[in-house]
């Protein structure tokens, strides 16, 4: 069968890094991502099933991998070669559809007793992601054994499957996984009890928009919400999904200053927002987040940061906190499915591409905001396409 395979080849990886820096997404054309013929993955053991992707999204972490921008931190917890794609809705052999819950935790790896995190239901913090009877991989889509959604077929453990009702469209279903990330972040905010606000959400790409929706409609945040959006369509969506005020990134400090009656000392506020949710994870976004978070407040990093260079003096001086927020628990998927259905978030799937047009798809995804798009996905539903790619 055909699959988009990522291989660890130093020369191609270097080419991807250079191309990706010049034009985001161009690493797909010049780097170690190729559409090739591979054997279908075999079932690793009892409790495993075959999943045939229908739609598979292109995530920011996928783009960072393709463009050579992902951190070397990941090297021991992925296995090469791997087939990308972890935002997946697909068909099972019994004719039903399911969304993939991609975390490869203790249960999927046949590890018993499970680690403390998995025992507590925090599968996102599993301590055994490089052990058991599977190759290393923090998630499906980064593991040789399982395959990934950018292919005709992959394998999944029964604990990784969320059944999808018939009235949920494929476009809605493919957004359940990123929405689960957003729900998980919203639960962290809810636990912080910042209803006095304001809350700031930095970034209105797909993750930022879904986080805004989860904050407003899943946990029912009462605090005023200020969001940033670089492009007009992003700002429109942010407002529609629940932000009270949406500004361009350069206007954020002014907006938080007016909301909190803070003063300015140089580029920093004397006060600020008790929590800032950074859904971008770049040097610029994190610097902006630290600039507007209140003394003693928290910057919650939901977007994957990778390599960044930051001046952490304000973190020290103002006793602020910088906290990560990774993935989700199983329960987050139930809430995510409910949110996707209630708001018809399938509307955020802006474009789909067949697998053989992967360079166009990746470049579109990398420039989604500028092109007025939110989420780009691969469409593998066509029987002709499936036959052609087998």
Buried (B, 14 or more C-beta within 10 A) or exposed (E): BBBBBBBEBEEBBBBBBBBBEEBBBBBBBBBBBBBEEBEBBEEBEEBBBBBBBBBBBBBBBBBBBBBBBBEEEBEEBBBBBBBBBBBBBBBBEEEEBBBBBBBBBBBBBBBEEBBEBBEEEBBBBBBBBBBBEBBBBBBBBBBBBBBBBBBBBBBBBEBBBBEBEEEBBBBBBBBBBBBBBBBBBBBBBBEBEBEEBBBBBBBBBBBBBBBBBBBBBBBEBEBBBBBBBBBEBBBBBBBBBBBBBBBBBEEBBEBBBEBBEBEEEEEBBBBBBBBBBBBBBBBEBBBBBBBBBBBEBBBBBBBBBBEBEBEEEBBEEBEBEBEEBBBBBBEBBBBBBBBBBEBEBBBBBBBBBBBBBBBBBBBBBBBBBEBEBBBBBBBBBEEEBBEEBE
